[in-house]
Amino acid sequence: MNVTCIRAGVKDLSSGDLIAKAMHIEEKMGNNPYFPNPTPSLATITAARIALDAGVAEALGGAHRAVALRWVYHAELERLLVQLSST
């Protein structure tokens, strides 16, 4: 993690908490006139959140590939939220 992760509020969040944070951001920024064109787009964040949510469900079985993939999805959503907080 770096300082940007701390500033974005995603440092050390579990996958479940990261999903909840993304949902909160989507809810608050959707149709908000103060954020007409966020970068990355809310659709991109939503897609990453859905992928992580599915990845978490798959990883519950404990398969090594599914667990590794969940961490890839986690890192991607984290990266997008950090990018969003930087704009």
PAGU-265143 format. One record per residue: residue in three letters; x, y, z of N, C-alpha, C in turn. Coordinates in pm, whole numbers, padded with zeros to 5 digits, always signed. Layout:
N
AlaXYZXYZXYZ;...
***
This chain:
87
Met+00084-00118+00000+00000+00000+00000+00089+00125+00000;Asn+00035+00229-00054+00107+00355-00050+00017+00463+00010;Val+00070+00583+00018-00003+00692+00081-00135+00718+00010;Thr-00139+00698-00120-00261+00721-00196-00373+00628-00149;Cys-00338+00503-00115-00439+00409-00064-00497+00457+00068;Ile-00413+00515+00150-00460+00568+00278-00554+00684+00253;Arg-00516+00775+00165-00597+00891+00134-00732+00850+00074;Ala-00732+00744-00008-00857+00698-00071-00944+00620+00027;Gly-00889+00585+00141-00967+00513+00241-00982+00365+00211;Val-00889+00307+00134-00900+00165+00101-00789+00081+00162;Lys-00702+00142+00238-00590+00067+00298-00642-00037+00396;Asp-00599-00159+00376-00629-00272+00464-00777-00307+00474;Leu-00858-00270+00376-00999-00310+00378-01011-00455+00332;Ser-01100-00528+00395-01131-00663+00348-01207-00650+00216;Ser-01219-00759+00145-01292-00756+00017-01438-00714+00039;Gly-01499-00763+00146-01637-00725+00176-01651-00577+00203;Asp-01557-00522+00279-01561-00379+00309-01533-00296+00184;Leu-01444-00346+00097-01414-00275-00027-01537-00272-00117;Ile-01610-00382-00122-01733-00388-00200-01835-00288-00144;Ala-01848-00283-00013-01942-00190+00050-01902-00046+00022;Lys-01773-00016+00027-01726+00120+00000-01758+00158-00144;Ala-01734+00066-00238-01762+00094-00378-01912+00119-00399;Met-01995+00039-00335-02140+00059-00346-02181+00195-00293;His-02122+00236-00182-02152+00367-00123-02111+00479-00220;Ile-01994+00466-00279-01946+00568-00374-02038+00573-00496;Glu-02075+00457-00547-02166+00454-00662-02297+00522-00630;Glu-02350+00496-00513-02477+00554-00470-02468+00706-00458;Lys-02361+00754-00397-02348+00898-00372-02308+00977-00497;Met-02233+00915-00588-02187+00987-00706-02280+00974-00825;Gly-02364+00872-00825-02457+00854-00937-02554+00970-00947;Asn-02567+01025-01066-02656+01139-01092-02626+01259-01004;Asn-02505+01273-00960-02464+01387-00879-02408+01494-00972;Pro-02468+01613-00975-02423+01716-01069-02281+01765-01043;Tyr-02229+01741-00923-02093+01782-00893-01990+01685-00949;Phe-02033+01568-00994-01944+01468-01052-02003+01418-01184;Pro-02008+01504-01286-02075+01465-01409-02001+01356-01488;Asn-01869+01359-01489-01790+01263-01566-01671+01214-01485;Pro-01693+01132-01382-01580+01086-01302-01487+00994-01382;Thr-01361+00995-01344-01262+00907-01405-01197+00826-01295;Pro-01211+00695-01298-01282+00611-01394-01433+00628-01380;Ser-01503+00581-01481-01649+00597-01480-01712+00509-01372;Leu-01830+00547-01330-01902+00467-01231-01936+00328-01287;Ala-01956+00319-01417-01983+00188-01479-01862+00097-01464;Thr-01743+00153-01476-01621+00074-01460-01607+00027-01316;Ile-01636+00114-01222-01629+00078-01081-01734-00028-01047;Thr-01854-00012-01102-01960-00110-01079-01920-00247-01133;Ala-01863-00249-01253-01821-00377-01312-01714-00444-01227;Ala-01619-00365-01176-01513-00420-01092-01570-00470-00959;Arg-01666-00399-00906-01730-00441-00780-01804-00572-00799;Ile-01878-00584-00907-01952-00706-00936-01856-00824-00956;Ala-01745-00799-01025-01645-00904-01046-01586-00949-00912;Leu-01556-00854-00824-01502-00890-00693-01605-00966-00611;Asp-01728-00922-00615-01834-00992-00541-01846-01137-00587;Ala-01843-01158-00717-01849-01294-00771-01723-01371-00734;Gly-01609-01303-00737-01483-01367-00700-01480-01411-00555;Val-01538-01331-00467-01546-01367-00326-01632-01492-00309;Ala-01743-01497-00379-01832-01613-00369-01762-01739-00420;Glu-01688-01727-00528-01614-01843-00582-01504-01888-00488;Ala-01438-01792-00424-01324-01823-00337-01366-01892-00208;Leu-01493-01887-00174-01540-01952-00052-01515-02103-00054;Gly-01508-02160-00174-01479-02303-00186-01336-02338-00152;Gly-01248-02237-00153-01109-02259-00114-01016-02300-00226;Ala-01064-02310-00349-00977-02346-00459-00870-02238-00478;His-00746-02282-00494-00634-02188-00502-00652-02088-00617;Arg-00696-02136-00731-00715-02046-00847-00823-01943-00816;Ala-00932-01984-00755-01042-01892-00723-00998-01788-00620;Val-00921-01830-00522-00871-01736-00420-00775-01635-00483;Ala-00686-01684-00570-00592-01594-00637-00666-01494-00725;Leu-00768-01542-00794-00845-01454-00881-00921-01348-00800;Arg-00969-01389-00684-01037-01292-00597-00943-01177-00561;Trp-00817-01208-00533-00721-01102-00499-00690-01013-00619;Val-00695-01068-00738-00678-00987-00859-00793-00888-00871;Tyr-00915-00936-00851-01033-00848-00855-01028-00744-00744;His-00983-00785-00627-00971-00693-00513-00873-00581-00548;Ala-00757-00616-00601-00655-00516-00636-00706-00421-00743;Glu-00781-00473-00839-00834-00387-00946-00935-00286-00892;Leu-01027-00330-00809-01124-00237-00752-01054-00135-00663;Glu-00959-00179-00587-00882-00088-00502-00812+00018-00588;Arg-00750-00027-00699-00680+00065-00789-00777+00168-00848;Leu-00894+00123-00887-00993+00215-00944-01040+00319-00841;Leu-01061+00277-00718-01105+00371-00615-00995+00471-00581;Val-00870+00426-00583-00759+00518-00562-00752+00618-00676;Gln-00768+00569-00799-00767+00658-00915-00880+00759-00906;Leu-00998+00716-00867-01112+00805-00854-01085+00913-00749;Ser-01022+00877-00640-00996+00974-00534-00888+01075-00573;Ser-00809+01040-00674-00700+01128-00717-00745+01236-00813;Thr-00867+01222-00866-00913+01321-00965-00990+01432-00901;
***
